[in-house]
C-alpha cells in the first residue's frame, strides 16, 4: 500500500511539474509573439503616418510629385517645393562617403582579423567599438572644428562648410559599422579554406583576397549597406558641416543641404503645406531606405546561394 501511495504521489508531482512547464512555455511564447507584434505594429504606424502626411498635398492640393522630385527650388514662402538638389546632394554625399569609407573599412577589417597580432587586434577592435558609440553630434563638432577649417585653408576657400566636408565626415562615421561587420564575417570563414589555399601554394595575401574575402562577401556587403543607411540617414553631423544651401551643388566645394537636414532644420516651425512637404521629403528618404534593403536582401541571398 505504501509503495502504491508513494508512486501515486510521484506521478501527481510529475504531472504538476509538466503542467507548470507547459504553462510557463505557453506564457513565454505569448510574450515573444506580443513583442513581435509590437515591433511590426510600430513600424506600420510610423510608415502609415509618414505616408499619410507626406502624400496629402499631392492627393488633395494638386501638387505634382514629379515636380517635387525634380524641382530645384525650395521656397516655402512662395509655395515652391522642389527637392531635386537635396536628392542629388544626398546621393553624391553617400556615394562619396562609400568611395572613401568602404576600401578603408574593409582593409582595416582584414588587417584586424588576419594580419595584426592578437594583442594589438583586441586594442584596435575596442577602439573601433568606441568609435561606433560616439554620438553623431560629436562627429559634427569634430568636422566643424577640424575638417571644415582644413578644407578652407588648404583649398583657399572663403567658407569650408561644403559637400566635401559632408563626404569626409560621413566616411568616418560609417567606418565602425563596416569594420565591425566585415571583421566578424572574415573571422567566421572556416579555417579549412585558408589552410587549403596555403597548402596549394598561395601566398597569405592571395589567400586573403582570393579565398577569405570572397567567402565573407555576404557579411561584408551587409556592413556596406548598413554604412549606406547611416550615411543616408545622418542629420546632426551633416547640419554642422554642410553649409545648408538649397541650391543645386555644382562641385564638391559648394555648400549643400541633404534630405535629412532639410527636415531637421525646418520641421520645428513648419505648418500646413510646408510641414506636409517635409513629411513628403521623409517619404522619399524612406523609399531610398526600402530600395537599399531590397538590394541588401538580393545581394546577401546571392552570396548564400553560391
Buried (B, 14 or more C-beta within 10 A) or exposed (E): EEEEEEEEEEEEEEEEEEEEEEEEEEEEEEEEEEEEEEEEEEEEEEEEEBBEBBBBBBEEEEBEBEBBEEBBBBEBEEEEBBBBBBBBBBBBBBEBBBEBBBEBBBEBBBBBBBEBEEEEBEEBBEEBEEBBEEEBEEBBBBBBEEBBEBBBEEEEBEEBBBBBBBBBBBBBBBBBBBBBBBBBBBBEBEEEBBEEBBEEEBEEEEBBEEBBBBBBBBBBBBBBBBBBBBBBBBBBBBBBBBBBBBBBBEEBBBBBBBBBBBBBBBBEEBEEBBBBBBBBBBBBBBEBEEEBEEEBEEBBEEBEEE
